[in-house]
Amino acid sequence: MKNLLLAFTAALVWSACSYQVQVLTVNADFAQQDTLLRYSNDTFEIVYNTYGKNGQLSFIVFNKSNVPLYIDWKRSAFIRGMQKQDYWDGDIIINTQTTADYNISWLSAYSQRKYYTQGVMTQQEQITFIPPRTAVTMSKFNISPPIHAKGTNEKVVSKSYKKRGTTKVHEVAFTKENSPVSFRNFLTLSLKHDFSEEFYVDHQFWVSQSVIMAKKQYEGMPVLVEDADATYVDYAYPYRKPNSYFTYFSN
């Protein structure tokens, strides 16, 4: 109990440090479902998550069809601005992951579903095989460090770290045309193992909003978390969304 109290106190002290957080919201050129970056057609569905420090484009590809779906990672890329970065590198093993249970917070659309997959990818195999009604995930590239947001507007909001009071944040909105950060996800897919018939995904994303705030405003109220292995102090993180990411910088 004493150690728990010390951890709780340390968390409070750290949150009071003179740090600011920039929360960046990401928009896409396809329909969104609330804060979920989700694209779907008759054959497959892709759900994106950008949350994390400096952002990391994570996505899951779900095969909705009754036949296998294939992804050619050598002919797929993450594109930041005009710079292409390949998902597949012949010298390393790409970290794809499959899972049998989609009870994951950022995949709320799948929270009540369970799927089973054997789709894998090794150093020698640039092609991922996704059986019917299964999925594969990919997470490799960061989006951007802090950006300089000109013309921010000061806004008074309720304090997230106290039950009463207000604080100030600075926010600015961007359009697709003037956004300081844009990136794309390009995938080559096929329902044929030899890719004799192939199709492409070219999803475009951009930062649509920047909100700068005190670190404690970003973290919100401290909360006590208990799981099977440990009890620890965390925060509510009220600004956390699957279509956002954050960066830290000191005053």
N, C-alpha and C positions, 0 to 999 in steps of 0.2 A: 504493500500500500504506500509506503514511504517513497519507493522508487517511482511509482505511478504519479505521485504528487509532484516529485521533482521533474518528471518528464512533462507534466502539464504546465508547470511554471516556466520551464525552459521554452516551451512552445509559445507561451504568451510573450515572453521577452523577445524571442526571435521575430514574432509578428510585429512588434513595435519598432523594429529597426527602420532606418530611413531608406526604404526601398519603394520603388514604384513598379507597377505592373502594367503592361500594355496588352489588352485583350483584343485580338483581331478576329473578326467574323469573316467567314468564307462563303461566297456565293458560287453558283454553278449555272451552266447554260442549259441545264435540264430541270425538270420539275422537282421541287423539294417538298418533303412532307414534314411540316413544322421545322425543326432544326436538323432533320435527318437528310443527308445528301444521298438520295436514292434514285437509281435509274432502273427501269424494268421494261422488258418486252416479253413476247411469247416464249422466247428461248432461254433467256438468262436474266439475272438480276444482279446489280452491283450496288453495294452500300459502302459509303465512304465515311471515314473518321479522320479529322485533322487534329484532334485535341492532343496537347502535349507542349512541352517547352520548345519554342521555335517551330512548332508544328511538325507533324510527321504524317505524310499521306499514307494511311492504312486503308485497305479495302478488302472486301470479300466478294468473290464471284460465285454465285449460286446457279447451278445448272437446273433449270426448270423443265427441261425437255425429257423425253424418254430414251434418248440416245446419248452416247458420250459427247462431252464438250472438251475441246483442246485449246490451250493457250500457248502460243509461241513467244517465249520471253525474249529470245534473241531479236525478234522483230517487234518488240514492245519497248516503250520508254516513258520515263518521267521527264517532262520538258518544262524547265523553269525559264520564263522569258523566251529566249532563242536558243538556250543551251539544252542539248539532249543528254540525258543520263540513262544508260542501259540497265534494265532489270537483270539481264543475264550476263555473267562474266565467266568465260571458260576456265578461269583460274580459281574460282571459288564456288562454293555451294550457296545458291540463293536460299534465303531463309523463308520458304513458304511453309505454311502450317495448316493442317486440317484439324477439324474438331468435330466431336459427335454431339455437342450440346451448345446451342446458341444462346444460353442464358447469360448474355453479356450486356452491360448497361448501354453501350453505344450502338448495339444492334437490337434496340427495343422492338423493332418490327418483327424480330424473330424470337422474342423472349419466351414465347409459349410453344415454340416448335423445336423438334429434335431431328437432326439428320445424321447420316453416317456416311463417311467418305474414306476412300483409299487413294485419293489423288495425291501424288508425291512428285518431287523434283530433285534430281541429284546433279552432281557436277557434270556427268556425261549426258544428261537428258535436259535439253533446253525446252522440251515440251512438257507441260503439265496436263495430265489426263484427269478429267473430272467426270466420274460416273453420273448417271441420271439421279436427279434430286439430291445431290450432294454439293459441297462447296469447298473452296480453297481460299486462304487469306494471303495477303502480301503486305509487307511493311518494310520500307527500306530508306526512303529519302526524306530529309527535313525540308521544310518549305522556305523559311526565311528567318534571319535575326530581327531585332527591333527595327522599325521603320520610322523615319521622320515624318510625322503627320502635320502638315501645315494647315493653318486656319481652323484649329480646334475650337469648339464651342464649350464654354463652361456650363455645367449642368449641376443642379442641386438634387441629390438623391438621398434616400433613407440610408442610414448606416446599416451595413450588413453584419457588423461585428458587435453591435449593441442593440438593445431592445428599443432604445429611443435615440432621437437626434438625427441630424443630417450631415452630409459631407459633400464635397465637390469632386466631380470627375470631369475629364476633358475628352470630348468625342468629336469625331469627324466622319462623314459618310463619303464613300467613293462610288463611282459608276464603273462599269466594265472598261470604259474608255480611259478614265484618268486614274485608275487604281495603281498604286506603286508596286503591287505584287500580283503577278499573274502566272499561272502554270497550267499544264495540261497532263492528262493521262491517256496515253495512246497504247491500245492493245490490239494484237492480231489474234483472231480466234477462228475456229473452224469446227464443223460437225463431222469432218472427214479426217482420219488420222494422217493422211498424206497431204492435207491442206490443198487438195485439188479444187475445193470450193471454200473460200475464206471470206471473212467479213471483219470489220474494224470498229473499234470504239475510240473516239477522239473527244474526250470530255474536257471542257475548259472551265477553269476556276479563277477567281480573283478575290482579293480582300475587299470587302464592301463596307467595313466599318472598323475604326480604331477607337478604343476607349482606354484612357490612361487614368489610373487611380492609385491610391495608396495600397501597399501590399496587404494590410489588414482588411481593407475593404474587399479586395479580391478573395481573400481566404474566408471571410465570414466568421461565424461563431465557431469556437472550438467544440468538438464533439468527441465523446468517448466511444471508441470502436472496440467491440469484443468479437473475436472469432475463435476458431477451434484451437489455434496455436498461441495466441497472445492477446493482451489488452493494451491498447495504445491510444494516444490522442491524435486526432486528425482535425480537419476543418470541413465546413459545409460546402465551400467553393460554389457560391450561388451563380457565378458567371460561367461555370463549366458547361459546355455544350459540345456535341459531336461535330458541329460545323464551326468551331472556333479553336484558337490556340493562344498561347501567352508567351510573353518575354519579360525578363526582369532587367531593371537597370537602377542604379543607385542615384540618389539626389546629388 
